[in-house]
Amino acid sequence: MITAQMVKELRERTGAGMMDCKKALNETQGDMEKAIEYLREKGLAAAAKKAGRVASEGLVKTYVSEDKKEAAIIEVNCETDFVAVNETFIEFAENVAKQAASSTAADIDAFVEEVYVADPSVTVKEALTNMIAKLGENMNVRRFKRLTVENGVIESYVHGGGRIGVLVKVECGKEDEVLAVIAKDVAMQVAATNPLFLNRDAVDNDTLEKEKEIYRVQALNEGKPEAIVEKMTMGRIQKYYKENCLVEQVWVKDADYTITKYLQEKSKAIGSEIAVTEFVRFERGEGIEKKEENFAEEVQKQAQAQMKK
């Protein structure tokens, strides 16, 4: 009989998850040493020991279906740029991006429990665990986003070997080859300028009020009279829109155009309105706090640990 105490002991000795420990003990008829070997063979113990390390390197990958109606963007992290260029890691990231494009998962937790597209005998999570054991670094499928379109296309752009990835959805009532070119152009714009919003309507009230207050204080600090502070504030808000709303930005490929003007010109050319309705931009490691290690302190910690043994 497998007891809770046995599971607890195995978990403490290996660092593996509770359910993995229970399964290992069941598979080995309660033999603790064989259960440890079982976990090591499966890569579960190794993965658990590496789970505390910060994984902030890695790749952003995109996948767009052949008809450009379905697409996905994903971020898979590892600890070092050395592993990020490993063929096994790259292949895994590409497979995960392809899988995400047709996934029905509502969030990343559900997604990693899906059967892995490249090997139906394991889940995405299990495939990741196996790779952790093989390559020796902590890894993480951090996030994904899926886009679909009926009338129009989705295009992607990846910059810096997977440092930045973008998806852009362009909608139009008329199918035309130019739509893919436009979507690619706008995807490159998003990669370069990192807009915060699609348009003015997408700017939430809290953000807007915060910006207004900053501009009011700036104007007052500049010694401007109260009478014109409001005018200056609204003027700076207009500038904020132009810098942070995608469709109002100056087009990086031609400064004579904004994205809106570019879309209007292309719409006129094909005789149907073209609109950018959604975009996604992932930048590798954004928002992850990197742990800075002091080498001398790390050596000292290891020496102290050895002395205690």
C-alpha positions in Angstrom: 0.0 0.0 0.0 1.3 3.4 -1.0 1.0 5.8 2.0 1.0 9.6 2.1 4.2 9.4 4.1 5.9 7.5 1.3 4.8 10.0 -1.2 6.0 12.8 1.0 9.5 11.2 1.5 9.9 10.6 -2.2 8.9 14.2 -3.0 11.4 15.5 -0.5 14.2 13.3 -1.9 13.6 14.2 -5.5 11.7 17.5 -5.6 9.3 15.9 -8.1 5.5 16.7 -8.0 3.2 14.9 -5.7 1.2 13.1 -8.4 4.5 12.1 -10.2 5.8 10.6 -6.9 2.6 8.7 -6.3 2.7 7.3 -9.8 6.4 6.3 -9.4 5.7 4.5 -6.2 2.7 2.6 -7.8 4.8 1.7 -10.8 7.6 0.3 -8.6 5.4 -1.4 -6.0 6.5 1.0 -3.2 10.2 0.5 -3.7 11.7 3.9 -2.8 15.0 3.5 -4.6 13.4 2.2 -7.7 10.9 5.0 -7.6 13.8 7.5 -7.5 15.3 5.8 -10.5 11.9 5.8 -12.2 11.6 9.6 -11.7 15.2 10.2 -12.9 14.6 8.1 -16.0 11.4 10.1 -16.8 13.3 13.3 -16.3 10.9 14.4 -13.6 13.3 14.7 -10.8 15.8 16.6 -12.9 13.1 19.0 -14.0 12.0 19.6 -10.5 15.5 20.5 -9.3 15.8 23.0 -12.1 12.4 24.6 -11.6 13.7 27.3 -9.3 16.0 28.8 -11.9 15.0 31.9 -13.7 14.2 31.2 -17.4 14.2 34.6 -19.2 15.9 33.7 -22.4 14.3 31.6 -25.2 12.2 32.3 -28.3 9.1 34.0 -29.5 7.7 32.0 -32.4 4.7 32.5 -34.7 2.7 30.2 -36.9 0.3 31.2 -39.7 -1.9 28.7 -41.5 -1.5 28.4 -45.3 -4.8 30.2 -45.9 -3.7 33.0 -43.4 -7.0 32.5 -41.5 -5.5 31.1 -38.3 -2.4 32.0 -36.4 -0.7 31.9 -33.1 2.2 33.4 -31.3 4.0 31.8 -28.3 6.9 32.4 -26.0 9.0 29.5 -24.8 11.7 30.3 -22.2 15.0 28.8 -21.2 17.9 30.0 -19.0 20.6 30.7 -21.6 20.9 31.9 -25.1 23.0 28.8 -25.7 20.0 26.5 -25.3 17.8 29.0 -27.2 19.7 28.2 -30.4 19.7 24.4 -29.8 17.9 22.6 -32.6 15.8 20.5 -30.2 14.6 23.6 -28.4 13.8 25.5 -31.7 11.9 22.5 -33.0 9.8 22.3 -29.8 9.0 26.0 -30.0 7.9 25.7 -33.6 5.7 22.7 -32.9 4.1 24.5 -29.9 3.3 27.6 -32.1 1.7 25.3 -34.7 -0.3 23.6 -32.0 -1.4 26.8 -30.4 -3.0 28.0 -33.7 -5.6 25.2 -33.5 -5.8 24.9 -29.7 -9.1 25.3 -27.8 -7.3 26.0 -24.5 -8.5 29.0 -22.6 -5.2 29.6 -20.9 -1.6 28.4 -20.7 -2.3 25.9 -17.9 -4.9 24.1 -20.0 -2.7 24.4 -23.1 0.3 22.5 -21.7 -2.0 19.6 -20.7 -3.0 19.1 -24.3 -1.6 16.1 -26.3 1.6 17.3 -27.9 1.2 17.7 -31.7 4.6 16.2 -32.5 4.3 13.1 -30.2 0.7 12.0 -29.2 2.1 9.8 -26.4 2.9 12.8 -24.3 1.3 16.1 -23.3 3.0 19.4 -24.1 4.0 19.6 -20.4 5.5 16.1 -20.5 7.4 16.9 -23.7 8.8 20.0 -22.0 9.8 18.0 -19.0 11.7 15.5 -21.2 13.5 18.4 -22.9 14.5 19.9 -19.5 16.1 16.6 -18.6 17.8 16.3 -21.9 19.2 19.9 -22.2 19.8 20.5 -18.5 18.0 23.9 -18.1 14.8 25.1 -16.6 12.3 25.8 -19.4 8.8 27.2 -19.6 6.0 27.6 -22.1 5.1 31.0 -20.8 2.2 32.3 -22.9 0.4 32.1 -26.2 -2.2 34.0 -28.2 -4.4 32.7 -31.0 -6.0 34.8 -33.7 -8.6 33.9 -36.4 -10.2 35.9 -39.2 -13.0 35.2 -41.7 -12.7 38.1 -44.1 -9.1 39.1 -44.3 -5.7 37.7 -43.4 -3.3 37.4 -40.5 0.4 37.9 -41.0 3.4 37.6 -38.7 6.8 39.1 -38.3 9.7 37.8 -36.1 12.6 40.0 -35.4 16.1 39.4 -33.9 16.0 35.6 -34.2 13.0 35.2 -32.0 13.5 38.2 -29.7 10.3 39.9 -30.8 7.3 38.4 -32.5 4.1 40.0 -33.9 0.8 39.0 -35.3 -1.4 41.4 -37.2 -5.0 40.8 -38.3 -6.2 42.8 -41.3 -9.9 42.6 -42.3 -11.4 43.5 -45.7 -14.6 42.6 -47.5 -12.6 41.8 -50.6 -10.0 39.0 -50.9 -6.8 40.5 -52.5 -3.1 39.5 -52.4 -2.2 43.0 -51.2 -3.8 42.2 -47.8 -0.9 40.0 -46.8 1.6 42.6 -47.9 -0.2 45.3 -45.8 -0.4 43.0 -42.8 3.3 42.2 -43.0 4.1 46.0 -43.3 2.0 46.7 -40.2 3.5 43.8 -38.3 7.0 45.3 -38.9 5.7 48.6 -37.7 4.4 47.0 -34.4 7.8 45.3 -33.9 9.7 48.5 -34.4 7.5 51.0 -32.4 5.8 48.8 -29.8 2.4 50.6 -29.8 0.4 50.2 -26.6 -3.0 50.4 -28.3 -4.7 49.8 -31.6 -6.6 53.1 -31.6 -7.9 55.8 -29.4 -11.0 53.8 -28.4 -8.7 51.1 -27.0 -7.0 53.5 -24.5 -8.6 52.8 -21.1 -9.8 55.6 -18.9 -7.4 54.9 -16.1 -4.4 55.3 -18.4 -5.8 58.4 -20.0 -6.5 60.1 -16.6 -3.0 59.2 -15.4 -1.4 60.7 -18.5 -3.5 63.8 -18.1 -2.4 64.3 -14.5 1.2 63.9 -15.4 0.9 66.5 -18.2 -0.9 68.9 -15.9 1.8 68.7 -13.3 4.5 69.1 -16.0 2.8 72.3 -17.3 2.5 73.7 -13.8 6.1 72.9 -13.0 7.1 74.8 -16.1 5.4 77.8 -14.6 2.6 78.0 -17.1 -0.5 80.0 -16.1 -3.6 77.9 -14.9 -5.5 79.3 -17.8 -3.5 77.5 -20.5 -2.5 74.4 -18.5 -5.6 72.6 -19.8 -4.9 73.5 -23.4 -1.3 72.2 -23.0 -2.5 69.0 -21.4 -4.9 68.2 -24.2 -2.2 69.0 -26.7 0.1 66.5 -25.1 -2.6 63.9 -25.0 -3.0 64.3 -28.8 0.7 63.6 -29.0 0.4 60.6 -26.7 -2.3 59.2 -29.1 0.0 59.6 -32.1 2.9 57.9 -30.4 1.1 55.0 -28.8 -2.0 54.2 -30.9 -0.9 52.0 -33.9 -3.2 53.5 -36.5 -2.1 57.1 -35.7 1.6 56.4 -35.8 3.9 57.6 -38.5 4.7 54.7 -40.8 8.3 53.7 -40.3 8.8 52.8 -44.0 7.6 56.2 -45.2 7.4 59.2 -42.9 4.9 60.9 -45.2 2.3 58.4 -44.1 0.5 57.5 -40.9 -0.8 53.9 -40.7 -4.3 55.2 -41.2 -3.3 57.1 -44.4 -1.5 54.0 -45.7 -4.6 51.9 -45.1 -6.8 54.5 -46.8 -4.7 54.6 -49.9 -4.6 50.8 -50.2 -8.4 50.6 -49.6 -9.0 53.1 -52.4 -6.7 51.1 -54.7 -8.6 47.8 -54.3 -12.1 49.4 -53.9 -12.8 48.0 -50.4 -12.1 49.2 -46.9 -9.1 47.7 -45.3 -8.8 47.8 -41.5 -6.3 46.5 -38.9 -8.5 45.1 -36.2 -6.1 43.4 -33.8 -2.4 42.9 -33.1 -0.2 41.0 -30.7 3.4 41.7 -29.8 5.5 39.4 -27.6 9.0 40.4 -26.6 11.2 37.6 -25.1 11.5 37.9 -21.3 9.5 41.0 -20.9 8.1 41.3 -17.4 10.4 38.5 -16.1 12.6 39.5 -13.2 16.1 38.3 -13.9 18.0 37.1 -10.8 21.4 38.6 -10.6 23.9 36.3 -9.0 27.0 37.4 -7.2 29.6 34.9 -8.2 31.7 35.2 -5.0 28.6 34.8 -2.9 27.5 31.8 -4.9 30.9 30.1 -4.4 30.7 30.8 -0.7 27.2 29.4 -0.4 28.3 26.2 -2.1 31.3 25.9 0.2 29.1 26.3 3.3 26.7 23.7 2.0 29.5 21.2 1.5 30.8 21.9 5.1 27.4 21.1 6.5 27.3 17.7 4.9 
